Structure formats: C-alpha cells, structure tokens
Amino acid sequence: MNSRFFSPWEPLRRAWRDWRQADGLPSVAAELPPQDMARVEKFMDECLEARHGEVSARQHAATLGELYLTLNDSGRRHFLAILVHRYPIERTRVRRAAALLAADEDEQAFFEQAQALRKALVPPRQKLLRQFNALPQGVKFLIDMRSDLLRFLVDAPELKDLDDDLQQLLATWFDVGFLEMERITWQSPAALLEKLMAYEAVHAIDSWRELHHRLESDRHCYAFFHPVMPDEPLIFIEVALVKGLAPSIQVLLDEALPEIDLKEADTAIFYSISNTQTGLKGISFGPFLIKRVVDSLQTSLPNLKTFATLSPMPGFRRWLENLLQEEDAANDGENPLAEALAKAAERLGVAPTLAAVIDDPRWPNTPEIADVLKEPLLVLGARYLHQRRNRDLAPLDPVARFHLGNGARIEQINWLGDTSAKGMREACGLMVNYLYRRDEMAENIEAYAIDKQIAAASRVRSLMREEGGGRGPLNGIKRLLSPGRSSENL
C-alpha cells in the first residue's frame, strides 16, 4: 500500500486511548528485549484471566494492542513469539479429554466429552486474540498484525501456528455472507477515494484526474466492505463498459477518448482486481465479488452480453528468461525467439538479449521490429499460460489460476496490451482476456477442480501447434515446452 496517503496505525492508537488502562502503557524498549518480555507476559496473563470481568480484560487487550504499535519489527517478532511459545494448545488437557472421550460409552457423556475436547483444542492465545474483536477497530488491528506476521514467517517459520490461528479467526469473521458490495463513485468520501488510489495494485492511479476518469459513467468500481470496517474496502474491482473485447490497457485507460453511450456497450471488461488487506491473505473474496458485479450489471444494463477481463501475465518475462537460459545451455536447435531478438537488436543497436531489446522503449513504436518479435512472443505466451507447477499441476501463472478456477476460459492473448514499464518488465507487453460465459462456467469449474483442465479458445490453442504460424517448428524451444514437462522452477 502507498503510505504517502495515510498511516494505517494512527487511527487505531487514537481509538484505543480511551480504552486502555488509565495508568498508561508499560515502559518497554522498542525491540522488546528479554527483560521487557516478562512485563508483556504479565499483561497477557491478566488479560486471559479476566479477574475483574470482560471490561477489564479488554482494557488489558487495548493496552497490549497499543504497546504492540510502539514496537519495531524486532519487538513485534518477540511479541508474537510470546503468543506462540507461552500460550499454545495445552497438550495434557487435550490428551485427558481425548482419553475420556474414547472411554465413554454413554451417549450423553460422549457428547459432553466431545465438547470438552473441542474447547481443549483451542489454544489460550486464541482467547486473547478474540478480546480485540470487541475493541474499536480491533479486527483491523488483527488484520494488520497478521500482515506483519506473514512478513516474519519467511525467517521465523516457528510462528506458523499463530498464523493458522489468526487465519482461522479472520476467515470466520469475514465469511462472504457478512460482506456488503458497494459501488464507489466520484461522490464517495474523499478518504475512501484516497484509499482506492493507495490500494490499487494492478494499474497505478497517479492523480485525481486519473481517478476521476476511472469513475466516469462508463467506468465502474465496486468493493466489498465488512460491517466492522465500513471505511476499509477489502477488495475492489474496476470495470470498463465497452464494445467488444478490449485488447489494450493503454486504450482502455486513455483519458482523451470520449465516454461511450451505455446503451451501446455490449461488453464489461474487468481490468483490475485489488485485494487491499494483506492480513486477509488466503481468504477468498474475488470470485464472489465478480459474481455479484456480473449480477448487478446484468440487472441494470441488460444490453451487456459479454463479461471478460483484461489481465496481466505477471510471471511471463521471468519464465521466458529462464527458458532462454535453458535453451542456450541445451544448444540443440534453432530458437525462433533468439533469432527474432538478434534481428531486433541489430536494428536497435543493442545487445541481442531479451532484457536489452524489451527494455528499449523504441521497439513497440517501430513496426518492422515489433513484427519480428510478435509471433514468437505470442506462441510462447500461449505456452506459458498452459505451463503447470510441479506440486499440483495447476497453471504456473497466478492470475490464470484465479480466473480458470472461477470458471473462465483463456479467450485471447493481446499483443502490446500493456506497453507501460511495468507491463514490459512483467510480461513483455502481453496481456490476456479471460472470458466468463455463464453456459460454460460450471463445467469449467468442475474440470479445473478435478483435473486442472485449462479451458482455452481455439485461437489460443492454435498458437500452440507444432508449426509456429506456418514458419517452421519451434525445435529446441518446443522440446523444452512439451506438454508433459512441468516447469515450476521457470
């Protein structure tokens, strides 16, 4: 998230000053050294014991929460480590409950012991975490705490149990049945519009003018909100109402083009889906939001017949670079892409490498160079979208996994669909349309769930034929990209 717009922590600190204990925060160093960890443990114990009732327990929780916000990364890791190591599942209690459950033959006693076992399986730290639920913006605090935790997991895998607890709690609280969909317009509160600009993760919004263009009559934006966080979008989707499939993001976002008459629009293009809360990772909202938006648009604009995306291919270039390295090492045949890069490099006066050519801003606007690169990149783009991971045979591309799992099909790969620096850096300028057809979605979802089948239009499948558009076999690259070969490392 772009911090130039707002700080996510300050509203929490303001909200809790009236809740925490009157004697103030305990004095601890920002890195929470061992001598200070004991003081934090004492507060946690008192919070769990709730000797003076639930209000007192939540006062302790507010104190702990505000204390957490004063810590640096090292201190926060120590804080979270306390929760993991001091308040885990009580194994002795679980074993005792399990033994009593196994021994009981009386039906009523069996259900009582089953209930006791369920309670024993809940670690004490979960009870402590639940205390934040009743505090102002307490749920938001837990989401942001998990965002920290996900960063720390890279170097501190021992925190995984706590992450499981937090994800379980948040998944329960953020069940899609609790979420409310709202359309965001230019008349929405300024604070919300600022967050929209900050959270946009696909196509950056660099000015208020750009934001206004994305909220005009033929551009819609919808978001999911939770009742306990009415000012925080959880996920939002941006939609353009157009004629036919949109092949280019630069045209779709061109502010100079006039607005289209909504009665003439026949296609809704979903061109940006952004999850806003890192701490809710692993909790799926996107498929439900897409369905709700489609239902809403079909009701309000029955002339819309096509629902599709204009999506990035974020890992294509990295995959391609690794592929070229393997091909160079194999050295066993012609390489159409390498030949195309050599021709393009000669005309540009740069080194004959993918990086040197693709990062040169001149080539997209030089037709004779772009034409040389077009066919091999489109062929390899189709191959990339069909490439699979080793561990589960799901598509390598994360955006493909999302849309194919929701029942869409790969409809069209777009040449020079995104000529921005980011588009070149991630996908050599390619973008892809995923098409959502109601009469195919259920079958596609089932086929993908069972066999990881990849639904694709004939125009995409034709790119993968042995003959590269009539110009000869792909030789070495074709061998490296054979359908039975996984490429998780690419």
C-alpha positions in Angstrom: 0.0 0.0 0.0 1.2 3.5 -0.8 2.0 5.2 2.6 2.0 8.7 1.1 -1.7 8.8 1.5 -2.3 7.7 5.1 -0.9 5.8 8.1 -2.8 2.6 8.9 -1.8 2.6 12.5 -2.6 6.1 13.8 -6.5 5.6 13.8 -6.1 2.5 15.9 -4.0 4.3 18.5 -6.5 7.2 18.7 -9.4 4.7 19.1 -7.8 2.9 22.0 -6.6 5.7 24.2 -10.0 5.8 26.0 -10.0 2.0 26.4 -6.6 1.2 27.7 -5.7 1.3 31.4 -5.5 4.7 33.0 -2.0 4.2 34.3 -0.7 4.3 30.7 1.5 2.0 28.7 4.2 -0.1 30.3 7.6 1.2 29.6 9.4 -1.2 27.3 12.1 -0.8 24.7 11.0 -0.8 21.0 12.9 -4.0 20.3 11.3 -5.8 23.4 14.4 -7.3 25.0 14.1 -10.3 27.3 13.8 -8.2 30.5 10.7 -6.4 29.0 9.1 -9.6 27.6 8.2 -10.6 31.2 6.2 -7.5 31.7 4.3 -8.1 28.4 3.7 -11.7 29.5 2.2 -10.4 32.8 -0.3 -8.3 30.9 -1.2 -11.2 28.7 -1.8 -13.4 31.7 -4.1 -10.8 33.3 -6.0 -10.4 30.1 -6.6 -14.1 29.8 -7.5 -14.5 33.5 -10.1 -11.7 33.3 -10.2 -11.5 37.1 -12.2 -8.3 37.1 -14.6 -9.2 34.2 -14.7 -8.8 30.5 -14.3 -5.0 30.5 -11.1 -5.3 32.4 -9.8 -7.9 30.1 -10.5 -5.7 27.1 -8.7 -2.8 28.8 -5.7 -5.1 29.1 -6.1 -6.0 25.4 -6.2 -2.4 24.4 -3.1 -1.7 26.4 -1.4 -4.7 24.7 -2.5 -3.6 21.3 -1.2 0.0 21.7 2.0 -1.4 23.2 2.4 -3.6 20.1 2.1 -0.5 17.9 5.1 1.2 19.7 7.4 -1.7 18.9 9.8 -2.0 15.9 9.9 -5.1 13.8 12.3 -6.9 16.1 10.0 -6.1 19.1 6.9 -7.3 17.2 8.5 -10.6 16.3 9.3 -11.1 20.0 5.7 -10.1 21.0 4.3 -12.7 18.5 6.8 -15.3 19.7 5.4 -14.9 23.2 1.9 -15.8 21.9 3.3 -18.9 20.1 5.5 -20.3 22.8 3.7 -19.3 26.0 0.1 -19.8 25.0 -0.1 -22.9 22.7 -2.6 -25.8 22.9 -2.4 -27.4 26.3 -1.4 -31.0 25.3 -2.1 -32.6 28.7 -5.6 -31.2 28.7 -6.2 -32.4 25.1 -4.9 -35.9 25.9 -7.0 -36.1 29.0 -10.1 -35.0 27.2 -9.4 -37.4 24.3 -9.0 -40.3 26.7 -12.3 -39.6 28.5 -14.0 -39.3 25.1 -12.7 -42.7 24.0 -13.7 -44.3 27.2 -17.3 -43.0 27.4 -20.0 -45.3 26.1 -22.9 -43.3 27.4 -24.2 -41.2 24.6 -24.8 -38.0 26.6 -21.4 -38.3 28.3 -19.8 -38.8 24.9 -21.2 -35.5 23.6 -20.1 -33.7 26.8 -16.6 -35.0 26.4 -16.6 -34.1 22.7 -17.4 -30.6 23.7 -14.7 -30.6 26.3 -12.2 -31.8 23.6 -13.2 -29.1 21.2 -12.5 -26.5 23.9 -9.2 -28.1 24.8 -8.1 -27.8 21.1 -8.4 -24.1 21.2 -5.1 -22.6 22.3 -5.2 -19.8 25.0 -3.8 -17.3 22.6 -7.0 -17.5 20.5 -8.9 -16.4 23.5 -6.6 -13.4 23.9 -6.9 -12.6 20.2 -10.6 -12.6 20.4 -10.5 -9.9 23.1 -9.6 -7.4 20.3 -12.8 -8.2 18.4 -14.9 -6.0 20.7 -12.5 -3.1 20.6 -12.9 -0.2 18.2 -11.0 -1.2 15.0 -9.8 -4.2 16.9 -10.4 -6.5 13.9 -8.4 -4.2 11.7 -5.6 -4.4 14.2 -5.6 -8.2 13.9 -5.6 -8.0 10.1 -2.5 -5.7 10.3 -0.9 -7.9 12.9 -1.2 -10.8 10.6 0.3 -8.7 7.8 3.4 -8.3 10.0 3.3 -12.0 10.8 3.3 -13.0 7.1 6.4 -10.9 6.6 8.1 -12.5 9.6 7.3 -16.1 8.6 10.0 -16.0 5.9 12.7 -16.0 8.5 10.6 -17.3 11.5 8.7 -20.4 10.5 8.0 -21.2 14.1 5.3 -18.5 14.0 3.2 -20.6 11.6 0.9 -21.9 14.3 -0.1 -18.4 15.3 -0.7 -17.6 11.6 -3.0 -20.6 11.4 -4.9 -19.3 14.4 -5.3 -15.8 13.1 -6.3 -17.0 9.6 -9.0 -19.3 11.2 -10.4 -16.4 13.2 -10.4 -14.0 10.3 -11.9 -16.5 7.9 -14.8 -17.0 10.4 -15.3 -13.2 10.9 -15.0 -12.4 7.2 -17.3 -15.0 5.7 -18.6 -13.7 2.4 -22.2 -13.8 3.8 -21.2 -10.8 6.1 -19.8 -8.7 3.3 -21.6 -5.8 1.6 -21.0 -4.8 -2.0 -21.0 -1.1 -2.8 -20.2 0.9 -5.9 -17.5 3.6 -5.4 -18.2 6.8 -7.3 -16.6 10.2 -7.6 -19.1 11.3 -4.9 -17.8 8.8 -2.4 -16.0 10.2 0.6 -12.6 11.6 -0.1 -10.9 9.4 2.5 -12.2 6.3 0.7 -11.1 7.6 -2.7 -7.6 8.2 -1.3 -7.5 4.6 -0.1 -8.6 3.5 -3.6 -5.6 5.3 -5.1 -3.3 3.8 -2.5 -4.5 0.2 -2.7 -4.6 0.0 -6.5 -2.2 -2.9 -7.2 -2.6 -3.6 -10.9 -2.6 -0.2 -12.8 -1.4 2.6 -10.6 -3.5 5.7 -10.2 -1.1 8.7 -10.1 -3.5 11.6 -9.9 -7.0 12.7 -9.0 -7.7 13.3 -12.7 -6.9 9.6 -13.5 -9.1 8.5 -10.6 -12.0 10.7 -11.9 -11.6 9.1 -15.4 -11.9 5.6 -13.8 -15.1 6.6 -12.1 -17.0 8.1 -15.0 -20.3 6.7 -16.3 -18.7 4.1 -18.5 -16.2 3.1 -15.8 -17.5 1.4 -12.7 -15.7 0.4 -9.4 -17.2 -2.0 -6.9 -15.9 -3.1 -3.5 -16.7 -5.4 -0.6 -16.9 -4.0 2.8 -17.4 -5.6 6.2 -19.7 -4.0 8.8 -17.0 -3.7 11.4 -14.7 -1.9 8.9 -17.2 0.3 6.9 -14.5 2.6 5.7 -12.0 0.0 4.6 -12.5 -1.8 1.3 -11.5 -5.4 1.4 -11.2 -5.9 -2.3 -12.3 -3.8 -5.3 -12.8 -4.4 -8.9 -12.7 -1.9 -11.8 -14.9 -2.3 -14.8 -14.9 -0.7 -18.2 -18.1 -0.8 -20.3 -17.1 -1.0 -24.0 -17.9 -2.5 -27.4 -16.1 -5.9 -27.9 -13.1 -7.3 -26.2 -10.6 -4.7 -25.1 -7.1 -5.7 -26.3 -5.0 -2.9 -24.7 -4.9 -1.2 -21.3 -3.5 2.0 -22.7 -6.6 2.4 -24.9 -8.9 1.3 -22.1 -7.5 4.0 -19.8 -7.0 6.7 -22.4 -8.5 9.9 -20.9 -8.7 11.5 -24.3 -11.3 9.1 -25.6 -15.0 10.1 -25.2 -17.3 8.2 -22.9 -19.4 5.6 -24.5 -23.2 5.6 -24.5 -24.1 2.9 -22.0 -26.9 1.7 -24.3 -24.2 0.9 -27.0 -21.9 -1.0 -24.7 -22.1 -4.8 -25.1 -19.1 -5.9 -23.0 -18.0 -5.4 -19.4 -14.2 -5.6 -19.0 -12.8 -6.3 -15.6 -9.4 -4.7 -15.8 -8.2 -4.5 -12.2 -8.9 -6.6 -9.1 -7.0 -5.5 -6.0 -7.0 -7.1 -2.6 -6.4 -4.4 -0.1 -5.7 -6.2 3.2 -2.5 -8.3 3.2 -3.5 -9.7 6.5 -6.5 -11.4 4.9 -4.3 -13.4 2.5 -5.7 -16.9 1.9 -9.3 -15.8 2.5 -11.0 -15.6 -0.9 -13.3 -12.7 -1.9 -12.6 -12.3 -5.6 -14.9 -15.0 -7.1 -17.8 -13.8 -5.0 -17.3 -10.1 -5.9 -17.0 -10.9 -9.6 -20.3 -12.9 -9.5 -22.1 -10.1 -7.5 -20.8 -7.4 -10.0 -21.9 -9.5 -13.0 -25.4 -10.0 -11.5 -25.7 -6.2 -10.7 -24.6 -5.2 -14.2 -26.9 -7.6 -16.0 -29.8 -6.3 -14.0 -29.0 -2.6 -14.6 -27.6 -2.9 -18.2 -29.3 -5.9 -19.9 -27.6 -5.0 -23.2 -24.3 -6.3 -21.8 -23.7 -9.7 -23.3 -20.0 -10.4 -22.7 -18.1 -10.4 -19.4 -14.4 -10.7 -19.7 -11.1 -9.5 -18.1 -8.1 -7.7 -19.4 -5.5 -9.3 -17.3 -1.7 -9.2 -16.8 0.7 -12.1 -17.1 2.9 -11.2 -14.2 5.4 -14.1 -14.4 5.8 -14.4 -18.2 9.1 -12.5 -18.7 10.8 -14.2 -15.8 9.7 -17.6 -17.1 10.9 -16.6 -20.5 14.3 -15.5 -19.3 14.8 -18.9 -17.6 13.6 -20.7 -20.7 16.1 -18.9 -22.9 18.9 -19.8 -20.5 18.0 -23.5 -20.7 17.8 -23.3 -24.4 21.3 -21.7 -24.6 22.6 -24.4 -22.4 21.0 -27.2 -24.5 22.2 -25.7 -27.8 20.3 -28.3 -29.8 18.4 -26.4 -32.5 17.1 -23.3 -33.9 15.5 -20.8 -31.5 12.9 -18.6 -33.1 12.8 -16.1 -30.3 16.6 -15.8 -30.1 16.7 -15.2 -33.8 14.0 -12.6 -33.5 15.8 -10.9 -30.7 19.0 -10.8 -32.7 17.2 -9.1 -35.7 15.5 -6.6 -33.3 18.8 -5.9 -31.5 20.6 -5.3 -34.8 18.1 -2.6 -35.8 18.1 -1.1 -32.3 21.8 -1.2 -31.9 21.7 -3.0 -28.6 22.8 -6.4 -27.3 20.8 -9.4 -28.6 19.3 -10.2 -25.2 15.7 -10.2 -24.1 16.4 -7.5 -21.5 18.2 -5.2 -23.8 15.5 -5.4 -26.5 12.4 -5.4 -24.4 13.6 -2.6 -22.1 14.3 -0.4 -25.1 11.3 2.0 -25.4 11.7 2.3 -29.1 10.7 -1.1 -30.3 6.9 -1.1 -29.6 6.6 2.0 -31.8 8.8 0.6 -34.6 6.5 -1.7 -36.7 9.3 -3.6 -38.5 10.9 -4.5 -35.1 7.6 -5.3 -33.4 6.5 -7.5 -36.3 9.7 -9.6 -35.9 9.0 -10.2 -32.2 5.3 -10.7 -32.4 4.9 -14.3 -33.4 7.5 -16.0 -31.2 6.3 -14.0 -28.1 2.6 -14.8 -28.7 3.4 -18.5 -29.2 5.4 -18.6 -26.0 2.7 -16.5 -24.2 0.2 -19.3 -25.0 2.6 -21.9 -23.8 3.3 -20.0 -20.6 -0.4 -19.9 -19.8 -0.6 -23.6 -20.2 2.6 -24.3 -18.2 2.0 -26.1 -14.9 3.5 -26.2 -11.4 5.2 -29.4 -10.3 3.4 -29.7 -6.9 -0.2 -29.7 -8.0 -0.3 -29.4 -11.9 -2.1 -26.0 -11.5 -1.1 -23.3 -14.0 2.1 -21.6 -13.3 0.6 -18.1 -13.7 -1.2 -16.9 -10.6 -3.8 -14.8 -12.5 -4.6 -17.8 -14.7 -5.1 -20.0 -11.6 -7.6 -17.4 -10.2 -9.7 -17.0 -13.3 -9.6 -20.6 -14.6 -10.6 -21.8 -11.1 -13.6 -19.4 -11.2 -14.8 -20.9 -14.5 -13.4 -18.5 -17.1 -11.5 -19.6 -20.2 -8.4 -18.1 -21.9 -10.0 -16.2 -24.8 -7.3 -14.0 -26.3 -3.7 -13.1 -25.9 -3.1 -9.4 -26.7 0.0 -8.2 -28.4 1.3 -4.9 -26.9 -1.6 -5.0 -24.5 0.4 -3.1 -21.8 3.3 -1.0 -23.0 4.0 0.6 -19.7 7.3 0.0 -17.9 5.6 -2.5 -15.6 3.9 -4.3 -18.5 7.2 -4.7 -20.2 9.0 -5.7 -17.0 6.5 -8.4 -16.2 5.2 -9.7 -19.5 7.0 -8.2 -22.5 3.9 -6.1 -23.1 1.4 -9.1 -23.4 -2.0 -9.2 -21.7 -4.8 -11.7 -21.8 -8.6 -11.7 -21.9 -10.3 -14.3 -19.7 -13.9 -14.8 -20.8 -16.7 -15.6 -18.4 -19.6 -17.4 -20.1 -22.4 -18.5 -17.9 -23.2 -21.6 -20.0 -19.6 -22.8 -19.6 -18.6 -21.7 -16.1 -20.0 -24.7 -14.1 -18.4 -27.2 -16.4 -15.1 -25.3 -16.4 -15.0 -25.1 -12.6 -15.6 -28.8 -12.3 -13.0 -29.7 -14.9 -10.4 -27.4 -13.3 -11.1 -28.6 -9.8 -10.9 -32.3 -10.6 -8.2 -32.5 -13.4 -6.8 -28.9 -13.5 -8.1 -28.7 -17.1 -7.3 -25.4 -18.8 -10.2 -24.0 -20.8 -9.0 -22.0 -23.8 -10.4 -20.7 -27.0 -9.4 -22.2 -30.3 -7.4 -19.1 -31.3 -5.2 -19.6 -28.2 -4.8 -23.3 -28.7 -3.8 -22.7 -32.4 -0.8 -20.7 -31.1 0.5 -23.9 -29.5 0.5 -26.0 -32.7 3.8 -27.6 -33.7 4.1 -25.2 -36.7 4.7 -21.7 -35.4 2.2 -19.9 -37.6 3.4 -21.6 -40.7 7.1 -20.6 -40.3 8.5 -23.9 -39.2 8.7 -26.0 -36.0 9.9 -24.4 -32.7 12.6 -27.0 -32.4 14.6 -26.6 -29.2 12.0 -24.4 -27.5 9.3 -26.8 -28.5 11.1 -29.6 -26.7 11.5 -27.5 -23.6 7.8 -26.7 -23.6 6.4 -30.1 -24.3 3.0 -30.5 -22.6 4.2 -33.3 -20.2 7.0 -31.2 -18.8 6.5 -29.2 -15.6 8.4 -26.0 -15.0 7.9 -24.8 -11.5 11.5 -23.5 -11.4 11.0 -21.4 -14.6 
